[in-house]
Amino acid sequence: MPAALPENQTAKATPLIAPPPPTAVAILQSSGLKAHIALLLPLKSASFGPAAKAVRQGAVAASIMQIPAVLPLQVYPTGDQVEDIVSAYQQALQAGAKIVIGPLTRNAVTALAKSGLVEVPTLALNYPEGEEVLPENLYLFGLTAEGEARQAARRAFNDGWRTALTVTANTPLAKRVQLAFSDAWRGLGGKLVAQASFSPEQTQFPALHDTVIKHRADIIFLAADAERARMVRPYLDPNTPTYATSMVFGGNQIGRNVDLNGVLFADMPWLLVPDHPAVMVYPRAENFSIEQERLYALGIDAFRIATVMAQNPRLGDGSMLDGVTGQISLANHQFQREMAVAQFREGTAVATEFANPKNLGDPQ
């Protein structure tokens, strides 16, 4: 996956993998406390604990592979209460943390952004609610379906298409994805000719087919998870290019994805390009679902970014990393991921293109 600058960045941007300033590590080690990278995760939470464990496992795997070690990794388990998480953040600072990874949940990131406590470079693994002004030391990095939808819109527009029809499953996440795509599509100058939605009841599908045929468009954008996408795809026009997000990919189980043949989507190299050198270096987790795999990969790249932040405390826009979750670049304190493009062919997701910086666009 070749590193390249986004169109709106200049070649003067500092590479994310640039060597550290001569005194950077010395400064980190000068404190009387033990300098470390703190990993703040809701491991005690019944709701978020399983996701947190997958992220932790990925970060630990990346830390073990780091030779020589820049800073050791120390895990701070929390519950899901905001007060508990903010308290753990203060505890990490008092114990000598020079970089913090976390929090993981949206409400915790929002609370931390408003707390006035962000004294060291901090890599939040989610995005705050609303248009929160970020503290100078707070950076954002996460897996967002809405961000993927915006990239899908830019990808389709860059492919030369100008009219779109959206087909959306009747779920909250699918609706948010459809809205993100539609807003990005119109913002690029594309036209949305129709919006169709569906529930799993098959009685709806013939009417949906009639809608698709009636409202001809250059492309179809399919906002649905893997199971619902497989159900509805046979009722869509197979000759109209169909774009989607990684929601449609539930893994390459034999025989399950035949109905998705032709659908274009993007997902992380960790899942689509397992033989890529940047991916092969890290061990695979055993008995993980595909969602756990994504979180495991997030943990790997989060630790790698944190390590670079320790070496280069003042990262500049355009800084980049060839990550297992995608080609990562920094803009306005947000680490964006441009993923590998894939298409279902004979029931299997096949990577067709590595990261294309033109699809990144503006930060979220």
FENVENDA-V647551 format. One record per residue. RES is the residue in one letter. SS is DSSP state (H for helix, E for strand, C for the rest). PHI is phi in whole degrees, -180 to 180 (999 if undefined). OMEGA is omega in radians with two decimals (999 if undefined). Layout:
res=RES ss=SS phi=PHI omega=OMEGA
res=RES ss=SS phi=PHI omega=OMEGA
//
This chain:
res=M ss=C phi=999 omega=-3.03
res=P ss=C phi=-66 omega=3.09
res=A ss=C phi=-81 omega=3.11
res=A ss=C phi=-148 omega=-3.12
res=L ss=C phi=-79 omega=2.97
res=P ss=C phi=-58 omega=-3.07
res=E ss=C phi=-59 omega=-3.07
res=N ss=C phi=-91 omega=3.06
res=Q ss=C phi=-113 omega=-3.12
res=T ss=C phi=-108 omega=-3.12
res=A ss=C phi=-71 omega=-3.14
res=K ss=C phi=-82 omega=-3.10
res=A ss=C phi=-62 omega=-3.12
res=T ss=C phi=-74 omega=3.09
res=P ss=C phi=-62 omega=-3.13
res=L ss=C phi=-66 omega=-3.11
res=I ss=C phi=-101 omega=3.13
res=A ss=C phi=-65 omega=3.11
res=P ss=C phi=-65 omega=-3.10
res=P ss=C phi=-73 omega=2.99
res=P ss=C phi=-59 omega=-3.03
res=P ss=C phi=-55 omega=-3.04
res=T ss=C phi=-101 omega=-2.99
res=A ss=H phi=-62 omega=-3.11
res=V ss=H phi=-66 omega=3.12
res=A ss=H phi=-60 omega=3.11
res=I ss=H phi=-63 omega=-3.13
res=L ss=H phi=-63 omega=-3.05
res=Q ss=H phi=-94 omega=-3.04
res=S ss=C phi=-78 omega=-3.12
res=S ss=C phi=-70 omega=3.06
res=G ss=C phi=-70 omega=3.09
res=L ss=C phi=-84 omega=-3.11
res=K ss=C phi=-79 omega=3.13
res=A ss=C phi=-68 omega=-3.13
res=H ss=E phi=-159 omega=2.97
res=I ss=E phi=-96 omega=-3.13
res=A ss=E phi=-93 omega=3.08
res=L ss=E phi=-113 omega=-3.02
res=L ss=E phi=-102 omega=-3.05
res=L ss=E phi=-136 omega=3.14
res=P ss=C phi=-79 omega=-3.08
res=L ss=C phi=-69 omega=3.13
res=K ss=C phi=-90 omega=-3.08
res=S ss=C phi=-83 omega=3.07
res=A ss=C phi=-67 omega=-3.09
res=S ss=C phi=-79 omega=-3.01
res=F ss=C phi=-106 omega=-3.10
res=G ss=H phi=-57 omega=-3.14
res=P ss=H phi=-60 omega=3.10
res=A ss=H phi=-66 omega=-3.13
res=A ss=H phi=-62 omega=3.14
res=K ss=H phi=-65 omega=3.11
res=A ss=H phi=-67 omega=3.09
res=V ss=H phi=-63 omega=3.14
res=R ss=H phi=-59 omega=-3.11
res=Q ss=H phi=-62 omega=3.10
res=G ss=H phi=-66 omega=-3.14
res=A ss=H phi=-65 omega=3.11
res=V ss=H phi=-64 omega=3.11
res=A ss=H phi=-60 omega=3.13
res=A ss=H phi=-67 omega=-3.12
res=S ss=H phi=-67 omega=3.11
res=I ss=H phi=-67 omega=-3.12
res=M ss=H phi=-79 omega=-3.07
res=Q ss=C phi=-82 omega=3.14
res=I ss=C phi=-133 omega=-0.09
res=P ss=C phi=-78 omega=-3.12
res=A ss=C phi=-71 omega=3.03
res=V ss=C phi=-81 omega=3.05
res=L ss=C phi=-145 omega=3.09
res=P ss=E phi=-73 omega=3.13
res=L ss=E phi=-103 omega=3.08
res=Q ss=E phi=-128 omega=-3.07
res=V ss=E phi=-93 omega=3.08
res=Y ss=E phi=-118 omega=3.14
res=P ss=E phi=-74 omega=3.09
res=T ss=C phi=-133 omega=2.92
res=G ss=C phi=-88 omega=3.13
res=D ss=C phi=-108 omega=3.07
res=Q ss=C phi=-81 omega=-3.07
res=V ss=H phi=-58 omega=-3.10
res=E ss=H phi=-62 omega=3.12
res=D ss=H phi=-64 omega=-3.09
res=I ss=H phi=-70 omega=3.12
res=V ss=H phi=-64 omega=3.10
res=S ss=H phi=-63 omega=3.11
res=A ss=H phi=-65 omega=3.10
res=Y ss=H phi=-62 omega=3.11
res=Q ss=H phi=-64 omega=3.11
res=Q ss=H phi=-61 omega=3.13
res=A ss=H phi=-63 omega=3.12
res=L ss=H phi=-64 omega=-3.13
res=Q ss=H phi=-66 omega=-3.13
res=A ss=C phi=-85 omega=3.06
res=G ss=C phi=108 omega=3.12
res=A ss=E phi=-63 omega=3.08
res=K ss=E phi=-102 omega=3.05
res=I ss=E phi=-138 omega=3.08
res=V ss=E phi=-122 omega=2.99
res=I ss=E phi=-104 omega=-3.11
res=G ss=C phi=120 omega=0.05
res=P ss=C phi=-73 omega=-3.07
res=L ss=C phi=-102 omega=-3.04
res=T ss=C phi=-95 omega=-3.09
res=R ss=H phi=-62 omega=-3.10
res=N ss=H phi=-67 omega=3.11
res=A ss=H phi=-70 omega=3.09
res=V ss=H phi=-64 omega=3.11
res=T ss=H phi=-61 omega=-3.14
res=A ss=H phi=-64 omega=-3.13
res=L ss=H phi=-66 omega=-3.14
res=A ss=H phi=-62 omega=-3.12
res=K ss=H phi=-94 omega=-2.95
res=S ss=H phi=-77 omega=-3.03
res=G ss=C phi=76 omega=-3.07
res=L ss=C phi=-103 omega=-3.00
res=V ss=C phi=-78 omega=-3.06
res=E ss=C phi=-96 omega=-3.12
res=V ss=C phi=-122 omega=3.09
res=P ss=E phi=-54 omega=-3.04
res=T ss=E phi=-129 omega=-3.11
res=L ss=E phi=-105 omega=3.12
res=A ss=E phi=-75 omega=-3.08
res=L ss=C phi=-101 omega=3.06
res=N ss=C phi=-159 omega=-3.06
res=Y ss=C phi=-124 omega=-3.11
res=P ss=C phi=-68 omega=3.11
res=E ss=C phi=-74 omega=3.09
res=G ss=C phi=73 omega=-3.11
res=E ss=C phi=-100 omega=-3.09
res=E ss=C phi=-68 omega=3.04
res=V ss=C phi=-76 omega=-3.02
res=L ss=C phi=-82 omega=2.98
res=P ss=C phi=-61 omega=-3.05
res=E ss=C phi=-58 omega=-3.06
res=N ss=C phi=-96 omega=-3.11
res=L ss=E phi=-101 omega=3.11
res=Y ss=E phi=-120 omega=-3.05
res=L ss=E phi=-118 omega=3.12
res=F ss=C phi=-155 omega=-3.11
res=G ss=C phi=-162 omega=3.12
res=L ss=C phi=-106 omega=-3.11
res=T ss=C phi=-122 omega=3.10
res=A ss=H phi=-66 omega=3.12
res=E ss=H phi=-65 omega=3.09
res=G ss=H phi=-63 omega=3.08
res=E ss=H phi=-64 omega=3.13
res=A ss=H phi=-64 omega=3.10
res=R ss=H phi=-65 omega=3.08
res=Q ss=H phi=-66 omega=3.10
res=A ss=H phi=-62 omega=3.10
res=A ss=H phi=-63 omega=3.14
res=R ss=H phi=-65 omega=3.14
res=R ss=H phi=-64 omega=-3.14
res=A ss=H phi=-65 omega=3.13
res=F ss=H phi=-66 omega=3.10
res=N ss=H phi=-66 omega=3.08
res=D ss=C phi=-77 omega=3.05
res=G ss=C phi=104 omega=-3.11
res=W ss=C phi=-86 omega=-3.07
res=R ss=C phi=-130 omega=3.11
res=T ss=E phi=-122 omega=-3.07
res=A ss=E phi=-139 omega=2.99
res=L ss=E phi=-122 omega=3.14
res=T ss=E phi=-104 omega=3.07
res=V ss=E phi=-123 omega=-2.93
res=T ss=E phi=-127 omega=3.01
res=A ss=E phi=-69 omega=-3.08
res=N ss=C phi=-84 omega=3.07
res=T ss=C phi=-131 omega=-3.12
res=P ss=H phi=-57 omega=-3.12
res=L ss=H phi=-65 omega=-3.14
res=A ss=H phi=-61 omega=3.13
res=K ss=H phi=-66 omega=3.10
res=R ss=H phi=-66 omega=3.12
res=V ss=H phi=-65 omega=3.12
res=Q ss=H phi=-62 omega=-3.14
res=L ss=H phi=-64 omega=3.13
res=A ss=H phi=-63 omega=3.10
res=F ss=H phi=-62 omega=-3.06
res=S ss=H phi=-62 omega=3.13
res=D ss=H phi=-63 omega=3.14
res=A ss=H phi=-66 omega=-3.11
res=W ss=H phi=-62 omega=3.12
res=R ss=H phi=-66 omega=3.13
res=G ss=H phi=-63 omega=3.11
res=L ss=H phi=-79 omega=-3.08
res=G ss=C phi=104 omega=3.10
res=G ss=C phi=-79 omega=3.14
res=K ss=E phi=-111 omega=3.08
res=L ss=E phi=-99 omega=-3.02
res=V ss=E phi=-84 omega=3.13
res=A ss=E phi=-168 omega=3.09
res=Q ss=E phi=-129 omega=-3.14
res=A ss=E phi=-119 omega=3.10
res=S ss=E phi=-132 omega=-3.12
res=F ss=E phi=-152 omega=2.97
res=S ss=C phi=-115 omega=-3.05
res=P ss=C phi=-63 omega=-3.11
res=E ss=C phi=-62 omega=-3.04
res=Q ss=H phi=-66 omega=3.13
res=T ss=H phi=-63 omega=3.14
res=Q ss=H phi=-80 omega=-2.93
res=F ss=H phi=-66 omega=3.08
res=P ss=H phi=-60 omega=3.10
res=A ss=H phi=-66 omega=3.09
res=L ss=H phi=-63 omega=3.10
res=H ss=H phi=-59 omega=3.13
res=D ss=H phi=-63 omega=3.12
res=T ss=H phi=-64 omega=-3.13
res=V ss=H phi=-64 omega=-3.14
res=I ss=H phi=-70 omega=-3.10
res=K ss=H phi=-69 omega=-3.07
res=H ss=C phi=-104 omega=-3.12
res=R ss=C phi=-67 omega=3.13
res=A ss=C phi=-142 omega=3.09
res=D ss=C phi=-64 omega=-3.08
res=I ss=E phi=-140 omega=2.94
res=I ss=E phi=-114 omega=2.98
res=F ss=E phi=-107 omega=-3.07
res=L ss=E phi=-103 omega=3.11
res=A ss=E phi=-105 omega=-3.09
res=A ss=C phi=-164 omega=3.05
res=D ss=C phi=-76 omega=-3.01
res=A ss=H phi=-60 omega=-3.09
res=E ss=H phi=-64 omega=-3.12
res=R ss=H phi=-70 omega=3.10
res=A ss=H phi=-63 omega=3.11
res=R ss=H phi=-65 omega=-3.13
res=M ss=H phi=-71 omega=-2.99
res=V ss=H phi=-91 omega=-3.03
res=R ss=H phi=-54 omega=-3.13
res=P ss=C phi=-62 omega=-3.13
res=Y ss=C phi=-95 omega=3.10
res=L ss=C phi=-97 omega=-3.12
res=D ss=C phi=-70 omega=-3.10
res=P ss=C phi=-69 omega=-3.12
res=N ss=C phi=-90 omega=3.10
res=T ss=C phi=-97 omega=3.12
res=P ss=E phi=-53 omega=-3.09
res=T ss=E phi=-119 omega=-3.14
res=Y ss=E phi=-109 omega=3.13
res=A ss=E phi=-156 omega=3.02
res=T ss=C phi=-104 omega=3.14
res=S ss=H phi=-66 omega=3.07
res=M ss=H phi=-55 omega=-3.05
res=V ss=H phi=-79 omega=-3.04
res=F ss=C phi=-102 omega=3.10
res=G ss=C phi=-105 omega=-3.10
res=G ss=C phi=109 omega=-3.09
res=N ss=C phi=-92 omega=3.07
res=Q ss=C phi=-69 omega=-3.06
res=I ss=C phi=-59 omega=3.04
res=G ss=C phi=84 omega=-3.03
res=R ss=C phi=-86 omega=-3.00
res=N ss=C phi=-107 omega=-3.11
res=V ss=H phi=-59 omega=-3.13
res=D ss=H phi=-67 omega=-3.13
res=L ss=H phi=-94 omega=-3.12
res=N ss=C phi=-49 omega=3.11
res=G ss=C phi=95 omega=-3.11
res=V ss=C phi=-70 omega=3.11
res=L ss=E phi=-99 omega=3.09
res=F ss=E phi=-153 omega=3.09
res=A ss=E phi=-130 omega=3.10
res=D ss=E phi=-150 omega=-3.06
res=M ss=C phi=-73 omega=3.08
res=P ss=H phi=-55 omega=3.12
res=W ss=H phi=-53 omega=-3.11
res=L ss=H phi=-98 omega=-3.02
res=L ss=H phi=-96 omega=-3.05
res=V ss=C phi=-129 omega=-3.05
res=P ss=C phi=-65 omega=-3.13
res=D ss=C phi=-94 omega=3.10
res=H ss=C phi=-73 omega=-3.09
res=P ss=H phi=-54 omega=-3.13
res=A ss=H phi=-69 omega=-3.12
res=V ss=H phi=-96 omega=-3.02
res=M ss=H phi=-63 omega=-3.06
res=V ss=C phi=-67 omega=-3.07
res=Y ss=C phi=-104 omega=-3.12
res=P ss=C phi=-70 omega=3.09
res=R ss=C phi=-88 omega=3.03
res=A ss=C phi=-80 omega=-3.11
res=E ss=C phi=-95 omega=3.02
res=N ss=C phi=59 omega=3.09
res=F ss=C phi=-97 omega=2.95
res=S ss=C phi=-72 omega=-3.11
res=I ss=H phi=-66 omega=3.08
res=E ss=H phi=-69 omega=3.06
res=Q ss=H phi=-66 omega=3.08
res=E ss=H phi=-60 omega=-3.14
res=R ss=H phi=-63 omega=3.13
res=L ss=H phi=-70 omega=3.05
res=Y ss=H phi=-60 omega=3.10
res=A ss=H phi=-64 omega=3.07
res=L ss=H phi=-59 omega=3.11
res=G ss=H phi=-62 omega=3.11
res=I ss=H phi=-60 omega=-3.08
res=D ss=H phi=-70 omega=3.09
res=A ss=H phi=-62 omega=3.12
res=F ss=H phi=-66 omega=3.14
res=R ss=H phi=-64 omega=3.10
res=I ss=H phi=-64 omega=-3.13
res=A ss=H phi=-61 omega=3.11
res=T ss=H phi=-63 omega=3.12
res=V ss=H phi=-67 omega=3.09
res=M ss=H phi=-63 omega=3.10
res=A ss=H phi=-66 omega=-3.14
res=Q ss=H phi=-82 omega=-3.10
res=N ss=C phi=-131 omega=-3.05
res=P ss=C phi=-59 omega=-3.11
res=R ss=C phi=-114 omega=3.13
res=L ss=C phi=-72 omega=3.12
res=G ss=C phi=-105 omega=3.08
res=D ss=C phi=-56 omega=-3.13
res=G ss=C phi=95 omega=3.08
res=S ss=C phi=-59 omega=-2.99
res=M ss=E phi=-136 omega=3.09
res=L ss=E phi=-146 omega=3.07
res=D ss=E phi=-84 omega=-2.97
res=G ss=C phi=-97 omega=3.07
res=V ss=C phi=-77 omega=3.08
res=T ss=C phi=-94 omega=-3.14
res=G ss=C phi=145 omega=3.04
res=Q ss=E phi=-80 omega=-2.98
res=I ss=E phi=-101 omega=3.07
res=S ss=E phi=-137 omega=-3.07
res=L ss=E phi=-106 omega=3.03
res=A ss=E phi=-149 omega=3.08
res=N ss=C phi=53 omega=3.08
res=H ss=C phi=69 omega=3.09
res=Q ss=E phi=-120 omega=3.06
res=F ss=E phi=-87 omega=-3.13
res=Q ss=E phi=-97 omega=-3.14
res=R ss=E phi=-117 omega=2.95
res=E ss=E phi=-103 omega=-2.97
res=M ss=C phi=-99 omega=3.09
res=A ss=E phi=-75 omega=3.11
res=V ss=E phi=-89 omega=-3.12
res=A ss=E phi=-138 omega=3.07
res=Q ss=E phi=-140 omega=3.05
res=F ss=E phi=-76 omega=3.13
res=R ss=E phi=-135 omega=-3.10
res=E ss=C phi=53 omega=3.06
res=G ss=C phi=81 omega=-3.10
res=T ss=E phi=-127 omega=3.06
res=A ss=E phi=-77 omega=-3.09
res=V ss=E phi=-120 omega=3.10
res=A ss=E phi=-67 omega=-3.11
res=T ss=E phi=-114 omega=-3.06
res=E ss=E phi=-160 omega=3.04
res=F ss=C phi=-83 omega=-3.01
res=A ss=C phi=-57 omega=3.06
res=N ss=C phi=-120 omega=-3.06
res=P ss=H phi=-58 omega=3.13
res=K ss=H phi=-62 omega=-3.10
res=N ss=H phi=-86 omega=-3.10
res=L ss=C phi=-73 omega=-3.14
res=G ss=C phi=65 omega=-3.12
res=D ss=C phi=-80 omega=3.08
res=P ss=C phi=-61 omega=-3.12
res=Q ss=C phi=-69 omega=999
//
